[in-house]
Amino acid sequence: MVVRSVDFDMRICFLWHQHQPEYRLDGRFVLPWVRLHAVKDYLDLPGVLAEYPVRHTINLVPSMLEQLDAYSAGIRDPLEELALINTAALTERQHLELARWMLTLRDPMIEQLPRLASIMTRLRTHERPLLSEQEWRDAMVLFHLAWCGPLQRRTNPLIQRLIDQQEAYSEVQKLELMEELRRIVAMTAHRMVELQQSGHFEISLTPYHHPILPLVINSDVARESMPGAELPDPPYKAPFHAERHVQRAIDDWKRRSGTAPKGMWPAEGSLSMEALEILARKGMRWTATDEQVLRASADGLFVRSDVFFPYEVMTSSGPITILFRDHGLSDAIGFEYASWDASSAAADFMRRLEERRQLIIHEQGAEALQSAVIPVMLDGENCWEFYRHNGEEFLRALMQRLADDDRFTTVTCSQVAESGHARRLERLRAGSWINGDFGVWIGSATKNLAWSLLGRARQALLNSGASQESVAQQLEVLEASDWFWWYDDRHQAPHREEFDATFRAHLRAVFERCGRSVPPELNRPLTEHEGGTLERQAVAFGTTSMHRSDAIVRDVAMETSDSWQRLRVRLERRPMGQEELVIQALGDDGIERACLVAEDEVLWRSPLHDENTEWIGDNEIALYVHSGARWVIHFIEDVDGNKRRTTSVELRGDGTTHYSGAT
């Protein structure tokens, strides 16, 4: 037990944000992530936390709960449907689909499954996945076992038995597992209500479909934090929609639990004065964002420790308390500690807490600890894929230290708001928890186009005579933050193209329903409409002009955005039959990336798991890589099954290119 040097504890406030985007189109799931996170995270995280006398706030997104309801009603996702097919009947295309799902697994998830690790090694060679029927069946079962959280693995008899078996699963066992996972998913939403009733957790919400509330109210608000940015013209303005997102979230939780939430974590910590007014009017006592927003709102007048306090903003509908997340501590859990030994990570977290405590005492006096609070707020699901044992060892080590250390006490967000210790903040500058601005969701050619198309859809509905309520109802799914997130070049996912296709399909349906012509921009990926000029380096095989009739590669270009680069390879045509194109990219970091393009598949290899590739047009493929000053790209074309030609191009960060040679 640590002996206190002062009479006041310092308060710690944990908020775990549970969110997955809307993955349905025409009532059917297009991606399985809600189901997979339900069996790995939504029950396991609070299950571990509940074993310690440490208070937490769990934040839920109503549209995610709605998707859990859909699973309970029997709707399946494509991976689930694939699992229900008899393995002996799977086609080669379905094998490739399963292989793509397998390659989304993170290494820590397969650590205790040696049979799965062996299969993954074969799949990662980027050879055509020639596995036996039994291996494919084992792959499907083991993939889903890898997605089971540690508590499920230990306490669920069927899951535990299948993990112990390790291999040679039968069709009956595969179907039993899928049915058991469906049962777990079906109980998840109700379990969230039980968590609140236990008194150990506070449940807070995000506006219904996870919209960037300030941008939905008026997209021009982005100028407060991005004064020089190009923004959609005309701006997107739908304050009624924003209010409806908030009200629907409240109503949904009342229906489920019989109680109204006391606070809301806004999507991506995005707030503005207009958003605060809506939240206050709807009865929210507290909300939260990042400390960067507080620093920007205070015009740099604060001392360092002033970020460790709640603040009250007066709106036309009354006051609302804002908590400002500790950026360093939150990101340490979200991004840094995954590679650490669990005990060392927990010790480092406690060290950082004590540093903040001492800073408050030094700058403001020990009495200030009575009103100070350290908010630690982060995604409660995505980071655990990078931790050993889904983060359980780290969480247990940290919670035990907090429980044993009487210098600190944990509180819920509502307890902070109800304590009456908030300082006054005259005005909040609009911003989010990422860089204190909205640049992830607006300000580039593609993201602005997405907002403009959404605005045109809204205007088409209004012109058709639809009521304001009907317009909001039809567009609320499309106002979710995630569509715009995936149009940002910094964010990669194996199924990024599905987000674009689903967004465009939703928009097309809106125009068709109100009898309007579908904008031509919706007929191909929005990234193809990016403005500006791009320096393209022609790719030639040999020193003389080649016959372009059988060529595959046309040219290559490089774009840089912050710490990311996009290597864009444009093709004359796609490979046909047995033809293949191999693109090897060697950066100045000494790491080689490789992309194989065949008629019906693309295989990607990089030791950096956040790098990826995607089609950004019918005949253009992009390689998303960490920025380098110099890239040597080798192109290898296998044409007509017996003709191989290679060439190399050097791309440099200063925009120059260099032709290296060909054979």
LOVOFI-285699 format. One record per residue (C-alpha): x, y, z; residue in one letter. Coordinates in steps of 0.05 Angstrom, whole numbers, padded with zeros to 5 digits, always signed. Layout:
REM residues N
XYZA;...
//
This chain:
REM residues 663
+00000+00000+00000M;+00027+00069-00020V;+00024+00122+00036V;-00007+00188+00016R;+00033+00251+00022S;-00029+00296+00019V;-00100+00288+00043D;-00132+00289-00026F;-00139+00233-00078D;-00133+00249-00152M;-00193+00226-00192R;-00186+00182-00254I;-00243+00175-00304C;-00242+00117-00354F;-00288+00117-00415L;-00287+00058-00463W;-00320+00075-00530H;-00352+00014-00564Q;-00368+00028-00637H;-00372-00005-00704Q;-00401+00028-00767P;-00466+00011-00801E;-00449-00051-00842Y;-00518-00064-00874R;-00543-00049-00943L;-00616-00065-00962D;-00623-00099-00895G;-00565-00147-00905R;-00496-00144-00874F;-00438-00132-00920V;-00383-00139-00867L;-00380-00180-00802P;-00343-00135-00754W;-00401-00122-00705V;-00410-00197-00696R;-00336-00211-00688L;-00325-00155-00637H;-00386-00178-00598A;-00354-00246-00584V;-00285-00216-00571K;-00295-00149-00536D;-00364-00126-00517Y;-00373-00177-00461L;-00301-00193-00445D;-00277-00121-00430L;-00330-00106-00377P;-00324-00178-00353G;-00251-00166-00335V;-00262-00096-00308L;-00320-00117-00263A;-00272-00159-00221E;-00239-00097-00192Y;-00266-00040-00149P;-00251+00010-00205V;-00308+00050-00236R;-00316+00058-00311H;-00360+00090-00363T;-00376+00048-00424I;-00400+00087-00484N;-00445+00054-00535L;-00468+00073-00605V;-00542+00059-00616P;-00532+00039-00689S;-00484-00015-00664M;-00537-00040-00615L;-00587-00040-00672E;-00541-00085-00712Q;-00535-00132-00653L;-00611-00135-00654D;-00609-00152-00728A;-00563-00211-00714Y;-00611-00234-00660S;-00667-00231-00711A;-00629-00280-00756G;-00594-00234-00806I;-00526-00261-00826R;-00463-00230-00854D;-00423-00257-00914P;-00370-00291-00872L;-00424-00326-00830E;-00459-00349-00893E;-00393-00376-00919L;-00383-00414-00854A;-00450-00448-00861L;-00433-00478-00929I;-00408-00550-00927N;-00333-00544-00934T;-00331-00597-00988A;-00376-00553-01031A;-00334-00490-01028L;-00311-00463-01095T;-00242-00436-01111E;-00271-00365-01108R;-00299-00380-01039Q;-00231-00407-01018H;-00200-00341-01039L;-00254-00303-01001E;-00239-00343-00938L;-00164-00332-00948A;-00175-00257-00951R;-00213-00260-00885W;-00157-00302-00854M;-00105-00250-00873L;-00141-00197-00832T;-00120-00233-00767L;-00067-00199-00725R;-00009-00241-00700D;-00027-00236-00626P;-00095-00265-00641M;-00066-00331-00667I;-00011-00337-00615E;-00043-00396-00577Q;-00069-00431-00639L;-00009-00467-00672P;-00051-00501-00725R;-00078-00433-00746L;-00008-00403-00746A;+00014-00458-00793S;-00043-00445-00841I;-00031-00370-00838M;+00042-00381-00857T;+00021-00416-00920R;-00031-00364-00938L;+00019-00307-00928R;+00067-00335-00980T;+00019-00305-01031H;+00017-00369-01069E;-00051-00393-01091R;-00080-00423-01027P;-00081-00497-01043L;-00107-00527-00978L;-00143-00592-00966S;-00216-00595-00948E;-00198-00609-00876Q;-00149-00550-00875E;-00202-00503-00901W;-00252-00527-00848R;-00199-00519-00794D;-00183-00450-00820A;-00256-00428-00814M;-00264-00456-00743V;-00197-00429-00719L;-00210-00360-00749F;-00272-00354-00707H;-00238-00383-00645L;-00184-00330-00654A;-00239-00278-00650W;-00264-00305-00583C;-00244-00263-00523G;-00203-00293-00466P;-00262-00299-00419L;-00303-00335-00472Q;-00244-00381-00484R;-00239-00399-00410R;-00312-00401-00390T;-00351-00426-00450N;-00348-00502-00451P;-00356-00510-00526L;-00305-00457-00543I;-00256-00484-00492Q;-00264-00555-00519R;-00253-00534-00591L;-00191-00494-00573I;-00163-00554-00536D;-00176-00598-00598Q;-00134-00551-00642Q;-00149-00586-00708E;-00188-00639-00747A;-00255-00606-00736Y;-00318-00637-00765S;-00375-00601-00802E;-00419-00612-00742V;-00369-00578-00696Q;-00362-00520-00744K;-00437-00509-00744L;-00441-00517-00668E;-00390-00462-00660L;-00426-00415-00707M;-00491-00426-00669E;-00457-00413-00602E;-00426-00349-00628L;-00495-00326-00651R;-00522-00340-00581R;-00466-00297-00551I;-00482-00240-00599V;-00556-00244-00583A;-00544-00233-00508M;-00495-00175-00516T;-00543-00115-00519A;-00582-00140-00458H;-00517-00149-00421R;-00502-00075-00431M;-00566-00059-00393V;-00546-00106-00337E;-00479-00071-00331L;-00513-00005-00318Q;-00561-00037-00267Q;-00502-00067-00230S;-00480+00003-00209G;-00407-00014-00226H;-00411+00020-00295F;-00442+00082-00324E;-00470+00073-00394I;-00464+00134-00439S;-00483+00141-00512L;-00461+00172-00578T;-00513+00205-00624P;-00550+00150-00661Y;-00510+00137-00724H;-00443+00164-00699H;-00445+00230-00739P;-00393+00285-00735I;-00445+00328-00702L;-00414+00397-00715P;-00406+00382-00790L;-00477+00357-00796V;-00502+00421-00764I;-00460+00464-00811N;-00398+00438-00847S;-00369+00509-00850D;-00355+00503-00775V;-00291+00466-00796A;-00261+00535-00811R;-00255+00548-00736E;-00198+00498-00733S;-00180+00494-00807M;-00183+00567-00832P;-00147+00553-00897G;-00182+00489-00917A;-00223+00479-00980E;-00293+00459-00957L;-00356+00436-00993P;-00392+00492-01029D;-00449+00500-01013P;-00438+00476-00942P;-00477+00418-00913Y;-00528+00445-00862K;-00576+00398-00827A;-00584+00420-00754P;-00651+00383-00749F;-00616+00319-00768H;-00563+00329-00714A;-00617+00339-00662E;-00653+00277-00686R;-00589+00235-00678H;-00585+00257-00605V;-00658+00247-00590Q;-00661+00178-00622R;-00602+00156-00581A;-00636+00177-00517I;-00702+00145-00537D;-00668+00079-00556D;-00633+00072-00489W;-00697+00090-00451K;-00732+00034-00489R;-00677-00016-00472R;-00662+00003-00400S;-00719+00047-00375G;-00671+00103-00360T;-00643+00163-00398A;-00567+00172-00405P;-00535+00229-00367K;-00480+00243-00418G;-00455+00232-00488M;-00388+00220-00519W;-00395+00253-00587P;-00370+00215-00647A;-00294+00224-00651E;-00298+00274-00594G;-00326+00325-00643S;-00357+00386-00611L;-00377+00457-00628S;-00418+00509-00591M;-00478+00490-00633E;-00469+00417-00616A;-00463+00434-00542L;-00528+00472-00545E;-00565+00412-00574I;-00536+00365-00522L;-00554+00412-00465A;-00624+00421-00492R;-00634+00346-00493K;-00615+00341-00420G;-00543+00317-00424M;-00504+00335-00362R;-00435+00321-00392W;-00398+00309-00456T;-00324+00302-00474A;-00270+00315-00525T;-00194+00319-00528D;-00147+00365-00489E;-00123+00395-00555Q;-00192+00427-00563V;-00187+00458-00494L;-00118+00486-00509R;-00144+00516-00574A;-00205+00545-00539S;-00162+00578-00486A;-00118+00615-00536D;-00055+00587-00503G;-00066+00622-00437L;-00068+00559-00394F;-00012+00531-00351V;+00001+00458-00366R;-00041+00428-00309S;-00104+00467-00328D;-00123+00412-00376V;-00134+00365-00317F;-00200+00396-00296F;-00273+00392-00320P;-00301+00455-00351Y;-00372+00482-00355E;-00397+00518-00417V;-00461+00559-00414M;-00507+00549-00474T;-00574+00581-00490S;-00605+00516-00462S;-00564+00517-00398G;-00497+00493-00374P;-00461+00429-00395I;-00397+00399-00366T;-00341+00380-00413I;-00286+00330-00397L;-00221+00336-00436F;-00187+00269-00448R;-00114+00261-00428D;-00085+00252-00498H;-00020+00219-00476G;-00049+00169-00427L;-00107+00150-00473S;-00062+00139-00533D;-00012+00100-00491A;-00065+00047-00481I;-00092+00053-00551G;-00026+00050-00589F;+00036+00044-00545E;+00029-00009-00492Y;+00009-00066-00539A;+00082-00086-00549S;+00101-00078-00476W;+00104-00129-00420D;+00038-00122-00384A;+00068-00107-00315S;+00117-00056-00344S;+00061-00021-00382A;+00017-00017-00320A;+00075+00010-00279A;+00089+00063-00332D;+00016+00085-00332F;+00019+00094-00257M;+00084+00132-00263R;+00051+00180-00312R;-00009+00189-00266L;+00037+00208-00209E;+00074+00258-00254E;+00007+00292-00269R;-00012+00291-00196R;+00054+00324-00177Q;+00046+00376-00232L;-00023+00396-00206I;+00004+00402-00135I;+00064+00443-00159H;+00025+00491-00203E;-00042+00496-00166Q;-00033+00469-00096G;-00054+00403-00064A;-00126+00428-00053E;-00135+00430-00128A;-00135+00354-00129L;-00206+00357-00101Q;-00232+00384-00168S;-00180+00356-00216A;-00195+00295-00259V;-00154+00254-00309I;-00201+00229-00364P;-00174+00168-00401V;-00219+00157-00462M;-00207+00111-00521L;-00236+00058-00566D;-00255-00002-00524G;-00246-00054-00578E;-00198-00042-00636N;-00132-00037-00598C;-00137-00104-00564W;-00123-00142-00629E;-00051-00118-00621F;-00044-00140-00549Y;-00027-00210-00525R;-00089-00245-00497H;-00133-00188-00522N;-00103-00141-00470G;-00128-00180-00410E;-00060-00185-00376E;-00049-00110-00382F;-00119-00092-00358L;-00113-00137-00297R;-00044-00109-00280A;-00069-00038-00286L;-00135-00047-00250M;-00101-00082-00192Q;-00051-00026-00184R;-00107+00026-00184L;-00146-00014-00134A;-00086-00018-00087D;-00061+00054-00093D;-00097+00103-00047D;-00068+00164-00083R;-00120+00155-00137F;-00195+00143-00140T;-00236+00125-00201T;-00302+00158-00218V;-00353+00156-00274T;-00363+00215-00321C;-00430+00232-00288S;-00398+00232-00219Q;-00350+00285-00245V;-00407+00327-00273A;-00447+00321-00209E;-00390+00339-00163S;-00398+00413-00178G;-00324+00427-00186H;-00324+00448-00259A;-00288+00512-00281R;-00320+00561-00329R;-00301+00561-00403L;-00331+00619-00442E;-00329+00588-00510R;-00307+00523-00542L;-00271+00525-00608R;-00299+00470-00653A;-00254+00409-00660G;-00246+00334-00650S;-00200+00286-00614W;-00156+00278-00675I;-00109+00338-00684N;-00162+00383-00652G;-00194+00393-00721D;-00239+00358-00772F;-00187+00343-00825G;-00199+00268-00824V;-00271+00277-00847W;-00271+00339-00891I;-00224+00384-00931G;-00197+00338-00986S;-00226+00332-01056A;-00256+00263-01043T;-00284+00278-00974K;-00314+00344-00998N;-00345+00308-01057L;-00377+00259-01009A;-00407+00316-00968W;-00431+00352-01031S;-00465+00289-01058L;-00499+00281-00990L;-00522+00353-00995G;-00549+00342-01065R;-00587+00280-01040A;-00617+00321-00984R;-00639+00375-01032Q;-00669+00324-01080A;-00711+00296-01022L;-00734+00365-01002L;-00752+00382-01074N;-00793+00318-01078S;-00837+00344-01022G;-00811+00298-00967A;-00821+00323-00897S;-00762+00346-00855Q;-00771+00284-00811E;-00771+00238-00872S;-00709+00270-00901V;-00671+00262-00836A;-00694+00190-00830Q;-00669+00173-00900Q;-00602+00207-00893L;-00582+00192-00821E;-00543+00129-00840V;-00504+00169-00892L;-00485+00222-00841E;-00444+00172-00801A;-00372+00192-00791S;-00343+00127-00818D;-00359+00139-00891W;-00316+00201-00891F;-00262+00169-00847W;-00248+00116-00900W;-00241+00169-00954Y;-00180+00195-00916D;-00116+00167-00946D;-00086+00154-00877R;-00136+00100-00860H;-00131+00032-00892Q;-00173-00030-00885A;-00176-00096-00924P;-00248-00080-00944H;-00242-00005-00955R;-00273-00010-01024E;-00336-00041-00993E;-00346+00023-00953F;-00343+00066-01016D;-00389+00019-01054A;-00440+00016-00997T;-00439+00092-00988F;-00451+00103-01062R;-00506+00050-01064A;-00543+00084-01007H;-00538+00151-01043L;-00561+00122-01110R;-00622+00093-01075A;-00640+00162-01047V;-00639+00194-01116F;-00678+00136-01147E;-00732+00138-01092R;-00747+00211-01106C;-00746+00203-01181G;-00682+00243-01194R;-00625+00227-01240S;-00567+00193-01205V;-00505+00237-01207P;-00452+00205-01252P;-00401+00212-01196E;-00437+00154-01160L;-00422+00105-01216N;-00349+00095-01197R;-00306+00102-01134P;-00305+00173-01107L;-00229+00171-01104T;-00228+00171-01180E;-00256+00242-01180H;-00199+00273-01142E;-00178+00340-01170G;-00109+00368-01183G;-00052+00344-01227T;-00010+00284-01214L;+00061+00273-01240E;+00059+00205-01273R;+00121+00166-01293Q;+00109+00123-01355A;+00131+00051-01346V;+00168+00025-01407A;+00197-00044-01418F;+00260-00036-01459G;+00291+00025-01490T;+00244+00030-01550T;+00170+00037-01554S;+00136-00028-01538M;+00071-00052-01569H;+00018-00029-01520R;-00032-00080-01544S;-00008-00133-01495D;+00019-00085-01441A;-00008-00088-01370I;+00025-00028-01335V;+00018+00043-01361R;+00049+00089-01309D;+00062+00101-01236V;+00056+00162-01191A;+00066+00180-01118M;+00024+00222-01071E;+00045+00243-01001T;-00001+00260-00943S;+00030+00271-00874D;+00066+00206-00856S;+00033+00165-00912W;+00046+00157-00986Q;+00002+00127-01040R;+00038+00094-01098L;-00012+00095-01155R;-00001+00044-01210V;-00045+00054-01271R;-00056-00005-01318L;-00070-00009-01391E;-00114-00068-01375R;-00122-00121-01321R;-00086-00188-01327P;-00125-00242-01363M;-00125-00317-01356G;-00058-00340-01327Q;-00025-00272-01333E;+00003-00240-01271E;+00032-00173-01252L;+00079-00168-01192V;+00094-00099-01163I;+00153-00098-01115Q;+00164-00033-01076A;+00229-00024-01038L;+00232+00037-00993G;+00291+00071-00961D;+00272+00036-00896D;+00298-00028-00928G;+00230-00062-00926I;+00203-00095-00988E;+00129-00095-01003R;+00098-00137-01057A;+00032-00138-01093C;+00010-00194-01141L;-00046-00176-01189V;-00081-00232-01226A;-00147-00236-01264E;-00190-00249-01204D;-00148-00232-01143E;-00099-00184-01111V;-00050-00209-01059L;-00010-00161-01016W;+00050-00172-00972R;+00081-00123-00923S;+00111-00135-00853P;+00076-00070-00831L;+00005-00090-00816H;-00026-00021-00827D;-00001-00017-00899E;-00048-00042-00953N;-00070-00039-01025T;-00136-00026-01060E;-00166-00013-01128W;-00181+00061-01135I;-00209+00054-01206G;-00224+00001-01257D;-00152+00000-01279N;-00114+00034-01223E;-00087+00002-01160I;-00057+00039-01101A;-00005+00017-01051L;-00012+00053-00984Y;+00056+00056-00949V;+00091+00095-00896H;+00127+00155-00926S;+00197+00147-00952G;+00245+00194-00988A;+00258+00143-01043R;+00223+00083-01073W;+00249+00033-01123V;+00190-00002-01156I;+00200-00065-01197H;+00146-00086-01246F;+00145-00159-01269I;+00094-00178-01322E;+00080-00250-01339D;+00042-00246-01405V;+00012-00302-01445D;+00038-00353-01395G;+00108-00355-01425N;+00133-00284-01433K;+00164-00247-01374R;+00188-00176-01375R;+00212-00133-01318T;+00229-00060-01308T;+00244-00013-01250S;+00226+00059-01235V;+00253+00102-01179E;+00207+00152-01146L;+00234+00205-01100R;+00201+00247-01047G;+00221+00311-01082D;+00176+00292-01140G;+00230+00269-01188T;+00230+00201-01222T;+00284+00158-01251H;+00279+00101-01301Y;+00324+00045-01277S;+00323-00006-01332G;+00285-00064-01363A;+00292-00135-01387T;
//
